[in-house]
Amino acid sequence: MPRTTTSRRTLIAATAATAAVLTTTATAAPTTGLRAAQDDAGADGPTIVLVHGGFADASASWNDVVKRLQRDGYPVIAPANPLRGLSSDAPYLASLLKSVEGPVVLAGHSYGGAVITNAAAGNRNVRALVYVAAFVPDEGEQLIGLLGRYPGSEIPDAIEEVPFTGPGGTTGTDIYLKADRFRSAFAADLPRSVTDVMHATQRPAAATHLTDPTRAAAWRSIPSWGLVAAADRAIPPALQRWEYDRAGMRGQVEVRGASHSVMVSHPGAVAKLIRTADRATR
């Protein structure tokens, strides 16, 4: 009997101690808001949100940029862009942005530029936009119209259309890039060993991403920066320059010899521009 009493007392004491630890932990933990891991960027530093475009995913697009920014102490989030068209992708990103604590520097590549243009509108936490070889549409514009403004894109000839069935029996068309055109159109400055993997793991974009109209142009009220990929065969460099000039961007950089996948081939230049945008808007 004495042995049993001692065991019970020990169990009660251990349970109380555990409850105290859990209570302390729960009290100390943040209760709202999304915040990525950070090092020494400081509590007032921005979260960098990186949005990929079509024919890619977040990791294939941003891994080396993320590493550089995290090394500098920035919290970074690179969400999956659904690639279902602006009418659904922009509200999806807007909802994610609302969950991020504190200031945000928002970067978009390619079609991701159109998504951030719509999603950031009205969000006071987004203090800078960075466009990386990107579309920068104005209100009412379609990407298909912008793409035809200047010659030089290989995307129309590289497209392979695949029908899909959506929820409730709805149908649509996904756009892939053909294997024999992928490297030339999308990533000509990368080794074929890399682009073969990028092609195999590409994420298709619904055809509606080219025809959905832009509903808002966040660059009209949020300071913006742009990077031109000078050897881009997807979005012609001339279109990138024209878009960036029209948007009155505070800064532009041009990466010579860079393909559309400039964030993969020149991650240092992309990370540097993001840091520039952060410092200029602190």
Summary of the structure (lengths in Angstrom):
residues: 282
radius of gyration: 22.7
end to end distance: 68.7
largest distance: 90.8
contacts: 949
relative contact order: 0.15
helix: 45%
strand: 17%
